[in-house]
Amino acid sequence: MQTAISVAVIGALATLIVAVCAHFLQQRREHRLKNLHFKLDRYADFLGGFAEIGSKHKTYEAHLKIADSVNVMNLIASREVLQHVYSPLDYIRRNTGDSYCVAEQDVIIRSIILAIREDRGQSISDLEVFPFRTVSPGIGPGEVVAREKAESSGT
């Protein structure tokens, strides 16, 4: 009788321990995924603001987006990412108007994207020579892209 009770108690304790461990591991995984998602959102905000500033329509909102994202990234990003993030900020500060070079911007952005991918745990070995670029719409808010070809043909 004692053996049956001991086995039942040990079985119940083992079940409880397994359930607690599974819950703990699930919570840890969910927390890590939330952190990764939050980081990705901040990185996307930064890259979006940088693309807007690199376009011909620089706005206060774009500068604000970059400032906010960098300030948050100071809290969450790795040292390597931050070192690459400060590079375009210094470049923007030094180069305005005609001295701003999109090719140089692409080199800076490439280094940032590689650092972000590495920070997120992605392998970058196959992307070492890939030429990342930022893309901006090239038009300002409310502007419309003319359809010259369609209008001239009468359609």
One Martini backbone bead per residue (centre of mass of N, CA, C, O) as a GRO file, in nm:
protein
  155
    1MET     BB    1   0.058   0.063  -0.021
    2GLN     BB    2   0.297   0.255   0.006
    3THR     BB    3   0.396   0.228  -0.286
    4ALA     BB    4   0.144   0.344  -0.427
    5ILE     BB    5   0.159   0.622  -0.293
    6SER     BB    6   0.445   0.696  -0.382
    7VAL     BB    7   0.393   0.679  -0.685
    8ALA     BB    8   0.165   0.892  -0.694
    9VAL     BB    9   0.329   1.127  -0.579
   10ILE     BB   10   0.560   1.123  -0.784
   11GLY     BB   11   0.378   1.157  -1.032
   12ALA     BB   12   0.254   1.429  -0.948
   13LEU     BB   13   0.520   1.585  -0.919
   14ALA     BB   14   0.623   1.541  -1.205
   15THR     BB   15   0.385   1.674  -1.346
   16LEU     BB   16   0.418   1.951  -1.212
   17ILE     BB   17   0.709   2.008  -1.302
   18VAL     BB   18   0.658   1.990  -1.606
   19ALA     BB   19   0.443   2.214  -1.619
   20VAL     BB   20   0.622   2.443  -1.507
   21CYS     BB   21   0.848   2.423  -1.717
   22ALA     BB   22   0.672   2.466  -1.968
   23HIS     BB   23   0.566   2.743  -1.886
   24PHE     BB   24   0.839   2.885  -1.858
   25LEU     BB   25   0.938   2.832  -2.151
   26GLN     BB   26   0.699   2.973  -2.291
   27GLN     BB   27   0.738   3.253  -2.165
   28ARG     BB   28   1.025   3.295  -2.269
   29ARG     BB   29   0.959   3.274  -2.569
   30GLU     BB   30   0.749   3.504  -2.581
   31HIS     BB   31   0.941   3.725  -2.482
   32ARG     BB   32   1.149   3.698  -2.711
   33LEU     BB   33   0.949   3.757  -2.944
   34LYS     BB   34   0.866   4.039  -2.849
   35ASN     BB   35   1.148   4.160  -2.862
   36LEU     BB   36   1.199   4.108  -3.162
   37HIS     BB   37   0.955   4.271  -3.262
   38PHE     BB   38   1.032   4.540  -3.134
   39LYS     BB   39   1.304   4.570  -3.276
   40LEU     BB   40   1.199   4.558  -3.565
   41ASP     BB   41   1.025   4.813  -3.544
   42ARG     BB   42   1.260   5.008  -3.481
   43TYR     BB   43   1.427   4.945  -3.731
   44ALA     BB   44   1.206   5.026  -3.934
   45ASP     BB   45   1.181   5.319  -3.846
   46PHE     BB   46   1.466   5.400  -3.911
   47LEU     BB   47   1.474   5.320  -4.213
   48GLY     BB   48   1.233   5.497  -4.293
   49GLY     BB   49   1.355   5.770  -4.205
   50PHE     BB   50   1.611   5.750  -4.377
   51ALA     BB   51   1.465   5.738  -4.650
   52GLU     BB   52   1.324   6.014  -4.621
   53ILE     BB   53   1.584   6.184  -4.589
   54GLY     BB   54   1.705   6.073  -4.871
   55SER     BB   55   1.502   6.232  -4.993
   56LYS     BB   56   1.359   6.526  -5.131
   57HIS     BB   57   1.141   6.495  -4.873
   58LYS     BB   58   1.205   6.653  -4.605
   59THR     BB   59   1.089   6.604  -4.274
   60TYR     BB   60   1.003   6.636  -3.954
   61GLU     BB   61   0.891   6.348  -3.922
   62ALA     BB   62   1.148   6.201  -4.011
   63HIS     BB   63   1.331   6.312  -3.789
   64LEU     BB   64   1.154   6.210  -3.556
   65LYS     BB   65   1.170   5.910  -3.624
   66ILE     BB   66   1.472   5.886  -3.587
   67ALA     BB   67   1.501   5.992  -3.302
   68ASP     BB   68   1.313   5.789  -3.165
   69SER     BB   69   1.449   5.526  -3.263
   70VAL     BB   70   1.732   5.581  -3.147
   71ASN     BB   71   1.652   5.616  -2.851
   72VAL     BB   72   1.547   5.322  -2.829
   73MET     BB   73   1.799   5.172  -2.940
   74ASN     BB   74   1.980   5.246  -2.695
   75LEU     BB   75   1.820   5.016  -2.520
   76ILE     BB   76   1.821   4.744  -2.740
   77ALA     BB   77   2.074   4.752  -2.893
   78SER     BB   78   2.354   4.670  -3.008
   79ARG     BB   79   2.664   4.788  -3.044
   80GLU     BB   80   2.691   4.735  -3.348
   81VAL     BB   81   2.435   4.878  -3.437
   82LEU     BB   82   2.498   5.158  -3.317
   83GLN     BB   83   2.751   5.214  -3.479
   84HIS     BB   84   2.594   5.208  -3.755
   85VAL     BB   85   2.375   5.424  -3.687
   86TYR     BB   86   2.567   5.673  -3.640
   87SER     BB   87   2.682   5.708  -3.926
   88PRO     BB   88   2.435   5.849  -4.074
   89LEU     BB   89   2.406   6.082  -3.879
   90ASP     BB   90   2.680   6.204  -3.943
   91TYR     BB   91   2.636   6.228  -4.248
   92ILE     BB   92   2.390   6.416  -4.242
   93ARG     BB   93   2.533   6.644  -4.085
   94ARG     BB   94   2.770   6.686  -4.308
   95ASN     BB   95   2.549   6.631  -4.547
   96THR     BB   96   2.419   6.862  -4.781
   97GLY     BB   97   2.261   6.854  -5.054
   98ASP     BB   98   2.502   6.800  -5.294
   99SER     BB   99   2.682   6.621  -5.082
  100TYR     BB  100   2.473   6.411  -5.109
  101CYS     BB  101   2.515   6.048  -5.129
  102VAL     BB  102   2.358   5.765  -5.227
  103ALA     BB  103   2.593   5.565  -5.237
  104GLU     BB  104   2.678   5.613  -4.944
  105GLN     BB  105   2.410   5.536  -4.821
  106ASP     BB  106   2.416   5.239  -4.915
  107VAL     BB  107   2.664   5.157  -4.750
  108ILE     BB  108   2.546   5.224  -4.475
  109ILE     BB  109   2.288   5.052  -4.489
  110ARG     BB  110   2.424   4.782  -4.526
  111SER     BB  111   2.564   4.778  -4.247
  112ILE     BB  112   2.304   4.794  -4.084
  113ILE     BB  113   2.154   4.544  -4.188
  114LEU     BB  114   2.369   4.339  -4.107
  115ALA     BB  115   2.362   4.406  -3.803
  116ILE     BB  116   2.063   4.344  -3.759
  117ARG     BB  117   2.063   4.053  -3.854
  118GLU     BB  118   2.270   3.958  -3.646
  119ASP     BB  119   2.107   4.051  -3.392
  120ARG     BB  120   1.862   3.844  -3.484
  121GLY     BB  121   2.026   3.566  -3.576
  122GLN     BB  122   2.123   3.596  -3.862
  123SER     BB  123   2.262   3.501  -4.143
  124ILE     BB  124   2.527   3.680  -4.349
  125SER     BB  125   2.708   3.518  -4.550
  126ASP     BB  126   2.508   3.543  -4.813
  127LEU     BB  127   2.518   3.891  -4.783
  128GLU     BB  128   2.803   4.032  -4.811
  129VAL     BB  129   2.742   4.135  -5.138
  130PHE     BB  130   2.479   4.268  -5.093
  131PRO     BB  131   2.297   4.561  -5.226
  132PHE     BB  132   2.164   4.749  -5.022
  133ARG     BB  133   1.864   4.959  -5.017
  134THR     BB  134   1.686   5.242  -5.017
  135VAL     BB  135   1.336   5.338  -5.033
  136SER     BB  136   1.166   5.605  -5.192
  137PRO     BB  137   0.906   5.770  -5.345
  138GLY     BB  138   0.984   6.083  -5.455
  139ILE     BB  139   0.730   6.202  -5.315
  140GLY     BB  140   0.504   6.398  -5.186
  141PRO     BB  141   0.254   6.487  -5.014
  142GLY     BB  142  -0.013   6.482  -5.254
  143GLU     BB  143   0.129   6.377  -5.481
  144VAL     BB  144   0.132   6.302  -5.836
  145VAL     BB  145   0.175   6.073  -6.074
  146ALA     BB  146   0.228   6.104  -6.391
  147ARG     BB  147   0.052   5.993  -6.703
  148GLU     BB  148   0.173   6.057  -6.995
  149LYS     BB  149   0.122   5.811  -7.173
  150ALA     BB  150  -0.185   5.779  -7.120
  151GLU     BB  151  -0.268   6.075  -7.198
  152SER     BB  152  -0.143   6.081  -7.495
  153SER     BB  153  -0.329   5.826  -7.598
  154GLY     BB  154  -0.635   5.859  -7.469
  155THR     BB  155  -0.690   5.649  -7.205
   0.00000   0.00000   0.00000
